[in-house]
Amino acid sequence: MRRYVPDAGSRVTSRLLATAIVALGIALALPAASAAAKDKPFYEGKTVRLVISAGAAGGYMQYARLLVEHLGKHLAGHPSFIVQSMPGAGGVVATNYLFKQAPQDGTTFGLIHAAMPLAPLFGTTGARFDAQKFHWIGSLDRSNGLCTAWHTAPIKTWNDMLTKEFVVGSSGAGIDIYPKMLNELFGTKIKIVGGYKSGAEIFLAMERGEVEGRCSPQYTSMLSLHPTWFAEKKVLVPVVIAEKRSPNFPDSPSIMEFVKDDNAREQIRLLIVSQDMDRPFLLPPGVPEARVREMRAAFLATTKDPAFIADAEKQRLHLDPVAGDDLTKALAHAYALPQSVVDSAKNLMVEK
């Protein structure tokens, strides 16, 4: 039998036909691949970095780790997370980084000191960011300010703070708001000792006798790290920096009980705005709005997650969440206050 052997022209035609078939297959597959890529969640396969403005030990790190252990299951794509500590200048270093240098795509977000959102308004040294341009995701807690004194310190009451030197620890300029306010408006004799990286280090310094106490929103942090201190009266609370007395410390006066004029009252109200922003989370300014909404929704879902709440209770971490929209509105109100009130508050932050 004679075998058929295609001539050169037939072979060329066959190759062209085969090429056309392959090209057609690719063309048909491309829309499907493109659609699949489009439908793929942004966070799928990604690692999200949470930058915190405090040291690796202390309440901020505890809250950060708690959140990232649960947040991923409420984000489409279920990303993994890492937490990076970036302490310095009371939160200024990390906040500046998040504003100007951090990736703007939603793969990096931050947990900063509660004092930082108002730092530019108060003229805090080195604060090179616009707090209203951040995308505020939400806060995990609210916290009244306290002045706490170690039980062996000579400071026991508000009157003691007016007549005796009170040495308090600080982790940077952004944390010194309350001591400076009390010295300026009421004549207290608070001496600030800086250089500590976190609230945990300040608590250790109190135990060692390096400092006598602390003035800041510290209740939840102390309750988590040293849950028996209040019950055992290892620390006393001479004054609460809040609108009214705290149910946790009914015998400690509110600072508002000693205010004698409206100007001072308005300054204090401005200075304590951050109390509703204890443990505030944010995304950098350039993150797309759709991703901001996604992260805010995931944050709120996480705060309602029974497993998240149970883990917080196990770690003795207090929760009183605030939505990102509410943080944004509170800051807008603070930045819209009369210039006279703002100038008076800024003056309290200036080194004398």
ZADO-1210 file (C-alpha; in nm, 4 decimals, padded with zeros to 6 digits):
<atoms>
<atom x="00.0000" y="00.0000" z="00.0000" code="MET" pos="1"/>
<atom x="00.1305" y="00.3431" z="-00.0885" code="ARG" pos="2"/>
<atom x="00.1791" y="00.5697" z="00.2156" code="ARG" pos="3"/>
<atom x="00.0574" y="00.9269" z="00.1888" code="TYR" pos="4"/>
<atom x="00.3284" y="01.1894" z="00.2499" code="VAL" pos="5"/>
<atom x="00.2037" y="01.5488" z="00.2683" code="PRO" pos="6"/>
<atom x="00.3907" y="01.7969" z="00.0549" code="ASP" pos="7"/>
<atom x="00.5558" y="02.1127" z="00.1940" code="ALA" pos="8"/>
<atom x="00.2493" y="02.3272" z="00.1317" code="GLY" pos="9"/>
<atom x="00.0243" y="02.0908" z="00.3219" code="SER" pos="10"/>
<atom x="00.2669" y="02.0845" z="00.6167" code="ARG" pos="11"/>
<atom x="00.2729" y="02.4651" z="00.6320" code="VAL" pos="12"/>
<atom x="-00.1045" y="02.4810" z="00.6166" code="THR" pos="13"/>
<atom x="-00.1327" y="02.2259" z="00.8983" code="SER" pos="14"/>
<atom x="00.1092" y="02.4211" z="01.1175" code="ARG" pos="15"/>
<atom x="-00.0798" y="02.7423" z="01.0564" code="LEU" pos="16"/>
<atom x="-00.4071" y="02.5712" z="01.1400" code="LEU" pos="17"/>
<atom x="-00.2629" y="02.4272" z="01.4615" code="ALA" pos="18"/>
<atom x="-00.1253" y="02.7671" z="01.5578" code="THR" pos="19"/>
<atom x="-00.4625" y="02.9264" z="01.4918" code="ALA" pos="20"/>
<atom x="-00.6362" y="02.6674" z="01.7078" code="ILE" pos="21"/>
<atom x="-00.3918" y="02.7273" z="01.9979" code="VAL" pos="22"/>
<atom x="-00.4310" y="03.1047" z="01.9637" code="ALA" pos="23"/>
<atom x="-00.8078" y="03.0684" z="01.9633" code="LEU" pos="24"/>
<atom x="-00.7892" y="02.8565" z="02.2766" code="GLY" pos="25"/>
<atom x="-00.5755" y="03.1152" z="02.4511" code="ILE" pos="26"/>
<atom x="-00.8077" y="03.3942" z="02.3439" code="ALA" pos="27"/>
<atom x="-01.1070" y="03.2046" z="02.4777" code="LEU" pos="28"/>
<atom x="-00.9252" y="03.1303" z="02.8042" code="ALA" pos="29"/>
<atom x="-00.8083" y="03.4884" z="02.8676" code="LEU" pos="30"/>
<atom x="-01.1490" y="03.6352" z="02.9586" code="PRO" pos="31"/>
<atom x="-01.2063" y="03.3513" z="03.2030" code="ALA" pos="32"/>
<atom x="-00.8618" y="03.3982" z="03.3595" code="ALA" pos="33"/>
<atom x="-00.9135" y="03.7726" z="03.3727" code="SER" pos="34"/>
<atom x="-01.2517" y="03.7284" z="03.5392" code="ALA" pos="35"/>
<atom x="-01.1010" y="03.4867" z="03.7906" code="ALA" pos="36"/>
<atom x="-00.8253" y="03.7354" z="03.8749" code="ALA" pos="37"/>
<atom x="-01.0822" y="04.0135" z="03.9075" code="LYS" pos="38"/>
<atom x="-01.2950" y="03.8052" z="04.1427" code="ASP" pos="39"/>
<atom x="-00.9980" y="03.7085" z="04.3599" code="LYS" pos="40"/>
<atom x="-01.0148" y="03.8903" z="04.6956" code="PRO" pos="41"/>
<atom x="-00.7432" y="04.1519" z="04.7396" code="PHE" pos="42"/>
<atom x="-00.6197" y="04.0027" z="05.0654" code="TYR" pos="43"/>
<atom x="-00.5984" y="03.6446" z="04.9395" code="GLU" pos="44"/>
<atom x="-00.2439" y="03.5128" z="04.9809" code="GLY" pos="45"/>
<atom x="-00.1186" y="03.8370" z="05.1371" code="LYS" pos="46"/>
<atom x="00.0497" y="03.9119" z="05.4673" code="THR" pos="47"/>
<atom x="-00.0792" y="04.2245" z="05.6382" code="VAL" pos="48"/>
<atom x="00.1500" y="04.4176" z="05.8714" code="ARG" pos="49"/>
<atom x="00.0206" y="04.5906" z="06.1839" code="LEU" pos="50"/>
<atom x="00.2603" y="04.8633" z="06.3048" code="VAL" pos="51"/>
<atom x="00.2206" y="04.9636" z="06.6700" code="ILE" pos="52"/>
<atom x="00.3665" y="05.2802" z="06.8194" code="SER" pos="53"/>
<atom x="00.4649" y="05.1165" z="07.1498" code="ALA" pos="54"/>
<atom x="00.7235" y="04.8637" z="07.2619" code="GLY" pos="55"/>
<atom x="00.6989" y="04.4879" z="07.2269" code="ALA" pos="56"/>
<atom x="00.5850" y="04.4502" z="07.5880" code="ALA" pos="57"/>
<atom x="00.2730" y="04.6108" z="07.7245" code="GLY" pos="58"/>
<atom x="-00.0948" y="04.6688" z="07.6591" code="GLY" pos="59"/>
<atom x="-00.0644" y="04.7886" z="07.2999" code="TYR" pos="60"/>
<atom x="00.1073" y="04.4687" z="07.1921" code="MET" pos="61"/>
<atom x="-00.1524" y="04.2604" z="07.3742" code="GLN" pos="62"/>
<atom x="-00.4401" y="04.4342" z="07.1981" code="TYR" pos="63"/>
<atom x="-00.2579" y="04.4152" z="06.8634" code="ALA" pos="64"/>
<atom x="-00.2023" y="04.0406" z="06.8890" code="ARG" pos="65"/>
<atom x="-00.5586" y="03.9829" z="07.0029" code="LEU" pos="66"/>
<atom x="-00.6998" y="04.1670" z="06.7022" code="LEU" pos="67"/>
<atom x="-00.4834" y="04.0015" z="06.4361" code="VAL" pos="68"/>
<atom x="-00.5600" y="03.6559" z="06.5710" code="GLU" pos="69"/>
<atom x="-00.9251" y="03.7081" z="06.4712" code="HIS" pos="70"/>
<atom x="-00.9389" y="03.9831" z="06.2073" code="LEU" pos="71"/>
<atom x="-00.8322" y="03.7623" z="05.9151" code="GLY" pos="72"/>
<atom x="-01.1398" y="03.5424" z="05.9230" code="LYS" pos="73"/>
<atom x="-01.3578" y="03.8499" z="05.8723" code="HIS" pos="74"/>
<atom x="-01.1632" y="03.9700" z="05.5654" code="LEU" pos="75"/>
<atom x="-01.2273" y="03.8100" z="05.2264" code="ALA" pos="76"/>
<atom x="-00.9162" y="03.6161" z="05.1317" code="GLY" pos="77"/>
<atom x="-00.8214" y="03.5457" z="05.4951" code="HIS" pos="78"/>
<atom x="-00.4739" y="03.7046" z="05.4987" code="PRO" pos="79"/>
<atom x="-00.2041" y="03.6297" z="05.7527" code="SER" pos="80"/>
<atom x="-00.0728" y="03.9007" z="05.9852" code="PHE" pos="81"/>
<atom x="00.2489" y="04.0134" z="06.1481" code="ILE" pos="82"/>
<atom x="00.2849" y="04.2751" z="06.4227" code="VAL" pos="83"/>
<atom x="00.5777" y="04.5176" z="06.4151" code="GLN" pos="84"/>
<atom x="00.6730" y="04.7328" z="06.7131" code="SER" pos="85"/>
<atom x="00.7926" y="05.0838" z="06.6189" code="MET" pos="86"/>
<atom x="00.8328" y="05.2800" z="06.9452" code="PRO" pos="87"/>
<atom x="00.9723" y="05.6293" z="06.9693" code="GLY" pos="88"/>
<atom x="00.8786" y="05.9814" z="07.0843" code="ALA" pos="89"/>
<atom x="00.5554" y="05.8701" z="07.2475" code="GLY" pos="90"/>
<atom x="00.4110" y="05.7386" z="06.9218" code="GLY" pos="91"/>
<atom x="00.5328" y="06.0101" z="06.6845" code="VAL" pos="92"/>
<atom x="00.7812" y="05.7868" z="06.4996" code="VAL" pos="93"/>
<atom x="00.5260" y="05.5211" z="06.4048" code="ALA" pos="94"/>
<atom x="00.2522" y="05.7723" z="06.3223" code="THR" pos="95"/>
<atom x="00.4827" y="05.9698" z="06.0911" code="ASN" pos="96"/>
<atom x="00.5813" y="05.6448" z="05.9207" code="TYR" pos="97"/>
<atom x="00.2197" y="05.5422" z="05.8670" code="LEU" pos="98"/>
<atom x="00.1394" y="05.8809" z="05.7171" code="PHE" pos="99"/>
<atom x="00.4271" y="05.9207" z="05.4706" code="LYS" pos="100"/>
<atom x="00.6166" y="05.5940" z="05.4198" code="GLN" pos="101"/>
<atom x="00.3885" y="05.2963" z="05.4770" code="ALA" pos="102"/>
<atom x="00.2365" y="05.1157" z="05.1758" code="PRO" pos="103"/>
<atom x="-00.0913" y="05.2786" z="05.0713" code="GLN" pos="104"/>
<atom x="-00.2672" y="04.9644" z="04.9482" code="ASP" pos="105"/>
<atom x="-00.4167" y="04.8277" z="05.2693" code="GLY" pos="106"/>
<atom x="-00.1393" y="04.5774" z="05.3476" code="THR" pos="107"/>
<atom x="-00.0127" y="04.7945" z="05.6356" code="THR" pos="108"/>
<atom x="-00.2197" y="04.9510" z="05.9103" code="PHE" pos="109"/>
<atom x="-00.1434" y="05.0929" z="06.2510" code="GLY" pos="110"/>
<atom x="-00.2268" y="05.0944" z="06.6196" code="LEU" pos="111"/>
<atom x="-00.1049" y="05.4205" z="06.7737" code="ILE" pos="112"/>
<atom x="-00.1034" y="05.5958" z="07.1083" code="HIS" pos="113"/>
<atom x="-00.4345" y="05.7586" z="07.1960" code="ALA" pos="114"/>
<atom x="-00.2641" y="06.0987" z="07.2247" code="ALA" pos="115"/>
<atom x="-00.1394" y="06.0945" z="06.8668" code="MET" pos="116"/>
<atom x="-00.4583" y="06.1991" z="06.6803" code="PRO" pos="117"/>
<atom x="-00.4409" y="06.5405" z="06.8506" code="LEU" pos="118"/>
<atom x="-00.0611" y="06.5774" z="06.8412" code="ALA" pos="119"/>
<atom x="-00.0524" y="06.8171" z="06.5402" code="PRO" pos="120"/>
<atom x="-00.3229" y="07.0317" z="06.6977" code="LEU" pos="121"/>
<atom x="-00.1196" y="07.0585" z="07.0179" code="PHE" pos="122"/>
<atom x="00.2066" y="07.1287" z="06.8373" code="GLY" pos="123"/>
<atom x="00.3792" y="06.8098" z="06.9507" code="THR" pos="124"/>
<atom x="00.7431" y="06.8198" z="06.8431" code="THR" pos="125"/>
<atom x="00.8126" y="06.6109" z="06.5338" code="GLY" pos="126"/>
<atom x="00.4486" y="06.5321" z="06.4499" code="ALA" pos="127"/>
<atom x="00.4516" y="06.5546" z="06.0694" code="ARG" pos="128"/>
<atom x="00.1123" y="06.4133" z="05.9806" code="PHE" pos="129"/>
<atom x="-00.2458" y="06.5278" z="05.9261" code="ASP" pos="130"/>
<atom x="-00.4661" y="06.3257" z="06.1595" code="ALA" pos="131"/>
<atom x="-00.7792" y="06.3990" z="05.9564" code="GLN" pos="132"/>
<atom x="-00.6293" y="06.2414" z="05.6444" code="LYS" pos="133"/>
<atom x="-00.5835" y="05.9025" z="05.8063" code="PHE" pos="134"/>
<atom x="-00.8588" y="05.6457" z="05.7553" code="HIS" pos="135"/>
<atom x="-00.9738" y="05.5636" z="06.1077" code="TRP" pos="136"/>
<atom x="-01.0727" y="05.1982" z="06.1351" code="ILE" pos="137"/>
<atom x="-01.1948" y="05.2004" z="06.4938" code="GLY" pos="138"/>
<atom x="-01.0807" y="05.1752" z="06.8526" code="SER" pos="139"/>
<atom x="-01.0969" y="04.8763" z="07.0826" code="LEU" pos="140"/>
<atom x="-01.1561" y="05.0662" z="07.4050" code="ASP" pos="141"/>
<atom x="-01.2380" y="05.3882" z="07.5843" code="ARG" pos="142"/>
<atom x="-01.0408" y="05.4861" z="07.8906" code="SER" pos="143"/>
<atom x="-01.0560" y="05.7622" z="08.1469" code="ASN" pos="144"/>
<atom x="-00.7278" y="05.9226" z="08.2350" code="GLY" pos="145"/>
<atom x="-00.5881" y="05.8465" z="08.5782" code="LEU" pos="146"/>
<atom x="-00.3084" y="05.9669" z="08.7950" code="CYS" pos="147"/>
<atom x="-00.1873" y="05.6602" z="08.9811" code="THR" pos="148"/>
<atom x="00.0642" y="05.6665" z="09.2652" code="ALA" pos="149"/>
<atom x="00.2588" y="05.3712" z="09.4013" code="TRP" pos="150"/>
<atom x="00.1483" y="05.2896" z="09.7547" code="HIS" pos="151"/>
<atom x="00.4850" y="05.3829" z="09.9111" code="THR" pos="152"/>
<atom x="00.4954" y="05.7239" z="09.7404" code="ALA" pos="153"/>
<atom x="00.4140" y="06.0368" z="09.9445" code="PRO" pos="154"/>
<atom x="00.1305" y="06.1185" z="09.7034" code="ILE" pos="155"/>
<atom x="-00.2024" y="05.9905" z="09.8364" code="LYS" pos="156"/>
<atom x="-00.4555" y="06.2613" z="09.7505" code="THR" pos="157"/>
<atom x="-00.5221" y="06.5501" z="09.5100" code="TRP" pos="158"/>
<atom x="-00.4046" y="06.7924" z="09.7776" code="ASN" pos="159"/>
<atom x="-00.0723" y="06.6068" z="09.7939" code="ASP" pos="160"/>
<atom x="-00.0283" y="06.6668" z="09.4208" code="MET" pos="161"/>
<atom x="-00.0689" y="07.0407" z="09.4863" code="LEU" pos="162"/>
<atom x="00.1854" y="07.0552" z="09.7677" code="THR" pos="163"/>
<atom x="00.4434" y="06.7819" z="09.6966" code="LYS" pos="164"/>
<atom x="00.6586" y="06.6834" z="09.3999" code="GLU" pos="165"/>
<atom x="00.5132" y="06.3853" z="09.2125" code="PHE" pos="166"/>
<atom x="00.7577" y="06.1981" z="08.9870" code="VAL" pos="167"/>
<atom x="00.5808" y="06.0208" z="08.6993" code="VAL" pos="168"/>
<atom x="00.7098" y="05.8050" z="08.4148" code="GLY" pos="169"/>
<atom x="00.6517" y="05.8816" z="08.0474" code="SER" pos="170"/>
<atom x="00.7212" y="05.7098" z="07.7158" code="SER" pos="171"/>
<atom x="00.7445" y="06.0305" z="07.5137" code="GLY" pos="172"/>
<atom x="00.6158" y="06.3764" z="07.4312" code="ALA" pos="173"/>
<atom x="00.2764" y="06.2550" z="07.3141" code="GLY" pos="174"/>
<atom x="00.2092" y="06.0929" z="07.6519" code="ILE" pos="175"/>
<atom x="00.2881" y="06.4005" z="07.8641" code="ASP" pos="176"/>
<atom x="-00.0399" y="06.5809" z="07.7972" code="ILE" pos="177"/>
<atom x="-00.2076" y="06.5162" z="08.1333" code="TYR" pos="178"/>
<atom x="00.0906" y="06.5997" z="08.3579" code="PRO" pos="179"/>
<atom x="00.1538" y="06.9242" z="08.1674" code="LYS" pos="180"/>
<atom x="-00.2147" y="07.0157" z="08.1800" code="MET" pos="181"/>
<atom x="-00.2329" y="06.9611" z="08.5551" code="LEU" pos="182"/>
<atom x="00.0832" y="07.1614" z="08.6197" code="ASN" pos="183"/>
<atom x="-00.0314" y="07.4524" z="08.4027" code="GLU" pos="184"/>
<atom x="-00.3994" y="07.4755" z="08.4956" code="LEU" pos="185"/>
<atom x="-00.3913" y="07.3688" z="08.8602" code="PHE" pos="186"/>
<atom x="-00.0364" y="07.4232" z="08.9830" code="GLY" pos="187"/>
<atom x="00.0462" y="07.0608" z="09.0572" code="THR" pos="188"/>
<atom x="00.4126" y="06.9746" z="09.1063" code="LYS" pos="189"/>
<atom x="00.4482" y="06.6838" z="08.8647" code="ILE" pos="190"/>
<atom x="00.7982" y="06.5998" z="08.7426" code="LYS" pos="191"/>
<atom x="00.8081" y="06.3986" z="08.4194" code="ILE" pos="192"/>
<atom x="01.0746" y="06.1310" z="08.3705" code="VAL" pos="193"/>
<atom x="01.0892" y="06.0151" z="08.0096" code="GLY" pos="194"/>
<atom x="01.2795" y="05.7454" z="07.8254" code="GLY" pos="195"/>
<atom x="01.0480" y="05.4517" z="07.8873" code="TYR" pos="196"/>
<atom x="00.9420" y="05.2521" z="07.5818" code="LYS" pos="197"/>
<atom x="00.6041" y="05.1367" z="07.7070" code="SER" pos="198"/>
<atom x="00.3536" y="05.1496" z="07.9873" code="GLY" pos="199"/>
<atom x="00.4807" y="04.8115" z="08.1045" code="ALA" pos="200"/>
<atom x="00.8261" y="04.9623" z="08.1609" code="GLU" pos="201"/>
<atom x="00.6742" y="05.2474" z="08.3591" code="ILE" pos="202"/>
<atom x="00.4852" y="05.0032" z="08.5807" code="PHE" pos="203"/>
<atom x="00.8115" y="04.8185" z="08.6447" code="LEU" pos="204"/>
<atom x="00.9793" y="05.1496" z="08.7264" code="ALA" pos="205"/>
<atom x="00.7044" y="05.2186" z="08.9800" code="MET" pos="206"/>
<atom x="00.7716" y="04.8849" z="09.1491" code="GLU" pos="207"/>
<atom x="01.1456" y="04.9573" z="09.1571" code="ARG" pos="208"/>
<atom x="01.0983" y="05.3039" z="09.2989" code="GLY" pos="209"/>
<atom x="01.2450" y="05.4795" z="08.9948" code="GLU" pos="210"/>
<atom x="00.9245" y="05.6825" z="08.9595" code="VAL" pos="211"/>
<atom x="00.6291" y="05.7341" z="09.1893" code="GLU" pos="212"/>
<atom x="00.3447" y="05.6975" z="08.9446" code="GLY" pos="213"/>
<atom x="00.1911" y="05.7731" z="08.6095" code="ARG" pos="214"/>
<atom x="-00.0703" y="06.0144" z="08.4653" code="CYS" pos="215"/>
<atom x="-00.2330" y="05.8783" z="08.1478" code="SER" pos="216"/>
<atom x="-00.5208" y="05.6601" z="08.0180" code="PRO" pos="217"/>
<atom x="-00.3734" y="05.3488" z="08.1798" code="GLN" pos="218"/>
<atom x="-00.6574" y="05.1656" z="08.3526" code="TYR" pos="219"/>
<atom x="-00.7060" y="04.8844" z="08.1018" code="THR" pos="220"/>
<atom x="-00.3330" y="04.8338" z="08.0592" code="SER" pos="221"/>
<atom x="-00.2719" y="04.8082" z="08.4316" code="MET" pos="222"/>
<atom x="-00.5724" y="04.5808" z="08.4766" code="LEU" pos="223"/>
<atom x="-00.4328" y="04.3474" z="08.2120" code="SER" pos="224"/>
<atom x="-00.0685" y="04.3453" z="08.3184" code="LEU" pos="225"/>
<atom x="-00.1200" y="04.3716" z="08.6951" code="HIS" pos="226"/>
<atom x="-00.4793" y="04.2698" z="08.7695" code="PRO" pos="227"/>
<atom x="-00.4379" y="04.2640" z="09.1481" code="THR" pos="228"/>
<atom x="-00.2765" y="04.6038" z="09.1945" code="TRP" pos="229"/>
<atom x="-00.5994" y="04.7977" z="09.2431" code="PHE" pos="230"/>
<atom x="-00.7608" y="04.5390" z="09.4703" code="ALA" pos="231"/>
<atom x="-00.4439" y="04.5067" z="09.6813" code="GLU" pos="232"/>
<atom x="-00.4061" y="04.8862" z="09.6885" code="LYS" pos="233"/>
<atom x="-00.0587" y="04.8667" z="09.5407" code="LYS" pos="234"/>
<atom x="-00.1551" y="05.1852" z="09.3578" code="VAL" pos="235"/>
<atom x="-00.3753" y="05.4763" z="09.4653" code="LEU" pos="236"/>
<atom x="-00.5753" y="05.7105" z="09.2412" code="VAL" pos="237"/>
<atom x="-00.5496" y="06.0737" z="09.3634" code="PRO" pos="238"/>
<atom x="-00.7525" y="06.2076" z="09.0684" code="VAL" pos="239"/>
<atom x="-00.9449" y="06.0927" z="08.7600" code="VAL" pos="240"/>
<atom x="-00.8935" y="06.2971" z="08.4421" code="ILE" pos="241"/>
<atom x="-01.2516" y="06.2822" z="08.3119" code="ALA" pos="242"/>
<atom x="-01.5817" y="06.4698" z="08.3007" code="GLU" pos="243"/>
<atom x="-01.7069" y="06.2886" z="08.6108" code="LYS" pos="244"/>
<atom x="-01.5995" y="06.0336" z="08.8687" code="ARG" pos="245"/>
<atom x="-01.5348" y="05.6811" z="08.7550" code="SER" pos="246"/>
<atom x="-01.7528" y="05.4008" z="08.8938" code="PRO" pos="247"/>
<atom x="-01.4311" y="05.2028" z="08.9296" code="ASN" pos="248"/>
<atom x="-01.2889" y="05.4671" z="09.1670" code="PHE" pos="249"/>
<atom x="-01.5882" y="05.6381" z="09.3310" code="PRO" pos="250"/>
<atom x="-01.3753" y="05.7943" z="09.6058" code="ASP" pos="251"/>
<atom x="-01.1349" y="05.9601" z="09.3609" code="SER" pos="252"/>
<atom x="-01.2388" y="06.3097" z="09.2504" code="PRO" pos="253"/>
<atom x="-01.2823" y="06.4061" z="08.8876" code="SER" pos="254"/>
<atom x="-01.0573" y="06.6864" z="08.7702" code="ILE" pos="255"/>
<atom x="-01.3687" y="06.8791" z="08.6680" code="MET" pos="256"/>
<atom x="-01.4507" y="06.9218" z="09.0382" code="GLU" pos="257"/>
<atom x="-01.1589" y="07.1632" z="09.0656" code="PHE" pos="258"/>
<atom x="-01.2166" y="07.3696" z="08.7490" code="VAL" pos="259"/>
<atom x="-01.3024" y="07.7332" z="08.8183" code="LYS" pos="260"/>
<atom x="-01.3495" y="07.8912" z="08.4754" code="ASP" pos="261"/>
<atom x="-01.5035" y="07.8052" z="08.1384" code="ASP" pos="262"/>
<atom x="-01.1804" y="07.8463" z="07.9429" code="ASN" pos="263"/>
<atom x="-01.0037" y="07.5824" z="08.1511" code="ALA" pos="264"/>
<atom x="-01.3067" y="07.3547" z="08.1209" code="ARG" pos="265"/>
<atom x="-01.3033" y="07.3784" z="07.7400" code="GLU" pos="266"/>
<atom x="-00.9298" y="07.3103" z="07.7291" code="GLN" pos="267"/>
<atom x="-00.9710" y="06.9973" z="07.9382" code="ILE" pos="268"/>
<atom x="-01.2558" y="06.8744" z="07.7196" code="ARG" pos="269"/>
<atom x="-01.0346" y="06.9128" z="07.4156" code="LEU" pos="270"/>
<atom x="-00.7462" y="06.7365" z="07.5859" code="LEU" pos="271"/>
<atom x="-00.9578" y="06.4368" z="07.6863" code="ILE" pos="272"/>
<atom x="-01.1099" y="06.3783" z="07.3412" code="VAL" pos="273"/>
<atom x="-00.8597" y="06.0959" z="07.2982" code="SER" pos="274"/>
<atom x="-01.0181" y="05.9015" z="07.5839" code="GLN" pos="275"/>
<atom x="-01.2722" y="05.7640" z="07.3360" code="ASP" pos="276"/>
<atom x="-00.9802" y="05.6579" z="07.1159" code="MET" pos="277"/>
<atom x="-00.7967" y="05.4186" z="07.3434" code="ASP" pos="278"/>
<atom x="-00.6229" y="05.1664" z="07.1129" code="ARG" pos="279"/>
<atom x="-00.7110" y="05.3433" z="06.7833" code="PRO" pos="280"/>
<atom x="-00.6458" y="05.1625" z="06.4534" code="PHE" pos="281"/>
<atom x="-00.5918" y="05.3407" z="06.1216" code="LEU" pos="282"/>
<atom x="-00.5025" y="05.2953" z="05.7569" code="LEU" pos="283"/>
<atom x="-00.2642" y="05.5325" z="05.5738" code="PRO" pos="284"/>
<atom x="-00.4180" y="05.8232" z="05.3775" code="PRO" pos="285"/>
<atom x="-00.3830" y="05.6787" z="05.0265" code="GLY" pos="286"/>
<atom x="-00.5647" y="05.3485" z="05.0788" code="VAL" pos="287"/>
<atom x="-00.8629" y="05.3130" z="04.8362" code="PRO" pos="288"/>
<atom x="-01.2012" y="05.3871" z="04.9895" code="GLU" pos="289"/>
<atom x="-01.3411" y="05.0433" z="04.9031" code="ALA" pos="290"/>
<atom x="-01.0584" y="04.8795" z="05.0986" code="ARG" pos="291"/>
<atom x="-01.1149" y="05.1166" z="05.3892" code="VAL" pos="292"/>
<atom x="-01.4810" y="05.0142" z="05.4033" code="ARG" pos="293"/>
<atom x="-01.3775" y="04.6489" z="05.3881" code="GLU" pos="294"/>
<atom x="-01.1356" y="04.6886" z="05.6780" code="MET" pos="295"/>
<atom x="-01.3834" y="04.8870" z="05.8879" code="ARG" pos="296"/>
<atom x="-01.6507" y="04.6222" z="05.8383" code="ALA" pos="297"/>
<atom x="-01.4059" y="04.3460" z="05.9294" code="ALA" pos="298"/>
<atom x="-01.2978" y="04.5372" z="06.2407" code="PHE" pos="299"/>
<atom x="-01.6557" y="04.5780" z="06.3640" code="LEU" pos="300"/>
<atom x="-01.7346" y="04.2137" z="06.2861" code="ALA" pos="301"/>
<atom x="-01.4286" y="04.1089" z="06.4842" code="THR" pos="302"/>
<atom x="-01.5316" y="04.3104" z="06.7895" code="THR" pos="303"/>
<atom x="-01.8647" y="04.1233" z="06.7908" code="LYS" pos="304"/>
<atom x="-01.7082" y="03.7805" z="06.7370" code="ASP" pos="305"/>
<atom x="-01.7742" y="03.5588" z="07.0442" code="PRO" pos="306"/>
<atom x="-01.4329" y="03.3941" z="07.0069" code="ALA" pos="307"/>
<atom x="-01.2621" y="03.7342" z="07.0031" code="PHE" pos="308"/>
<atom x="-01.4543" y="03.8484" z="07.3099" code="ILE" pos="309"/>
<atom x="-01.3750" y="03.5237" z="07.4927" code="ALA" pos="310"/>
<atom x="-01.0038" y="03.5611" z="07.4207" code="ASP" pos="311"/>
<atom x="-01.0124" y="03.9206" z="07.5454" code="ALA" pos="312"/>
<atom x="-01.1714" y="03.8059" z="07.8697" code="GLU" pos="313"/>
<atom x="-00.9085" y="03.5349" z="07.9129" code="LYS" pos="314"/>
<atom x="-00.6342" y="03.7954" z="07.8754" code="GLN" pos="315"/>
<atom x="-00.8195" y="04.0427" z="08.0987" code="ARG" pos="316"/>
<atom x="-00.8333" y="04.2972" z="07.8172" code="LEU" pos="317"/>
<atom x="-01.1145" y="04.5478" z="07.8506" code="HIS" pos="318"/>
<atom x="-01.3264" y="04.6106" z="07.5396" code="LEU" pos="319"/>
<atom x="-01.5468" y="04.9099" z="07.4636" code="ASP" pos="320"/>
<atom x="-01.5204" y="04.9424" z="07.0822" code="PRO" pos="321"/>
<atom x="-01.5674" y="05.2675" z="06.8914" code="VAL" pos="322"/>
<atom x="-01.6469" y="05.2668" z="06.5177" code="ALA" pos="323"/>
<atom x="-01.4167" y="05.4358" z="06.2690" code="GLY" pos="324"/>
<atom x="-01.6858" y="05.6810" z="06.1586" code="ASP" pos="325"/>
<atom x="-01.7287" y="05.7961" z="06.5190" code="ASP" pos="326"/>
<atom x="-01.3548" y="05.8506" z="06.5608" code="LEU" pos="327"/>
<atom x="-01.3517" y="06.0542" z="06.2406" code="THR" pos="328"/>
<atom x="-01.6386" y="06.2747" z="06.3616" code="LYS" pos="329"/>
<atom x="-01.4814" y="06.3288" z="06.7048" code="ALA" pos="330"/>
<atom x="-01.1557" y="06.4432" z="06.5476" code="LEU" pos="331"/>
<atom x="-01.3364" y="06.6718" z="06.3056" code="ALA" pos="332"/>
<atom x="-01.5117" y="06.8352" z="06.6021" code="HIS" pos="333"/>
<atom x="-01.1837" y="06.8786" z="06.7925" code="ALA" pos="334"/>
<atom x="-01.0072" y="07.0345" z="06.4957" code="TYR" pos="335"/>
<atom x="-01.2996" y="07.2734" z="06.4433" code="ALA" pos="336"/>
<atom x="-01.2896" y="07.4213" z="06.7957" code="LEU" pos="337"/>
<atom x="-01.2321" y="07.7972" z="06.8357" code="PRO" pos="338"/>
<atom x="-00.8718" y="07.8996" z="06.7844" code="GLN" pos="339"/>
<atom x="-00.8570" y="08.0515" z="07.1324" code="SER" pos="340"/>
<atom x="-00.9301" y="07.7141" z="07.2908" code="VAL" pos="341"/>
<atom x="-00.6817" y="07.5384" z="07.0637" code="VAL" pos="342"/>
<atom x="-00.4103" y="07.7968" z="07.1344" code="ASP" pos="343"/>
<atom x="-00.4591" y="07.7602" z="07.5079" code="SER" pos="344"/>
<atom x="-00.4341" y="07.3828" z="07.4796" code="ALA" pos="345"/>
<atom x="-00.1249" y="07.4085" z="07.2556" code="LYS" pos="346"/>
<atom x="00.0378" y="07.6315" z="07.5136" code="ASN" pos="347"/>
<atom x="00.0079" y="07.3527" z="07.7671" code="LEU" pos="348"/>
<atom x="00.2137" y="07.1273" z="07.5415" code="MET" pos="349"/>
<atom x="00.5047" y="07.3709" z="07.5042" code="VAL" pos="350"/>
<atom x="00.8126" y="07.2905" z="07.7079" code="GLU" pos="351"/>
<atom x="00.8530" y="07.5562" z="07.9790" code="LYS" pos="352"/>
</atoms>
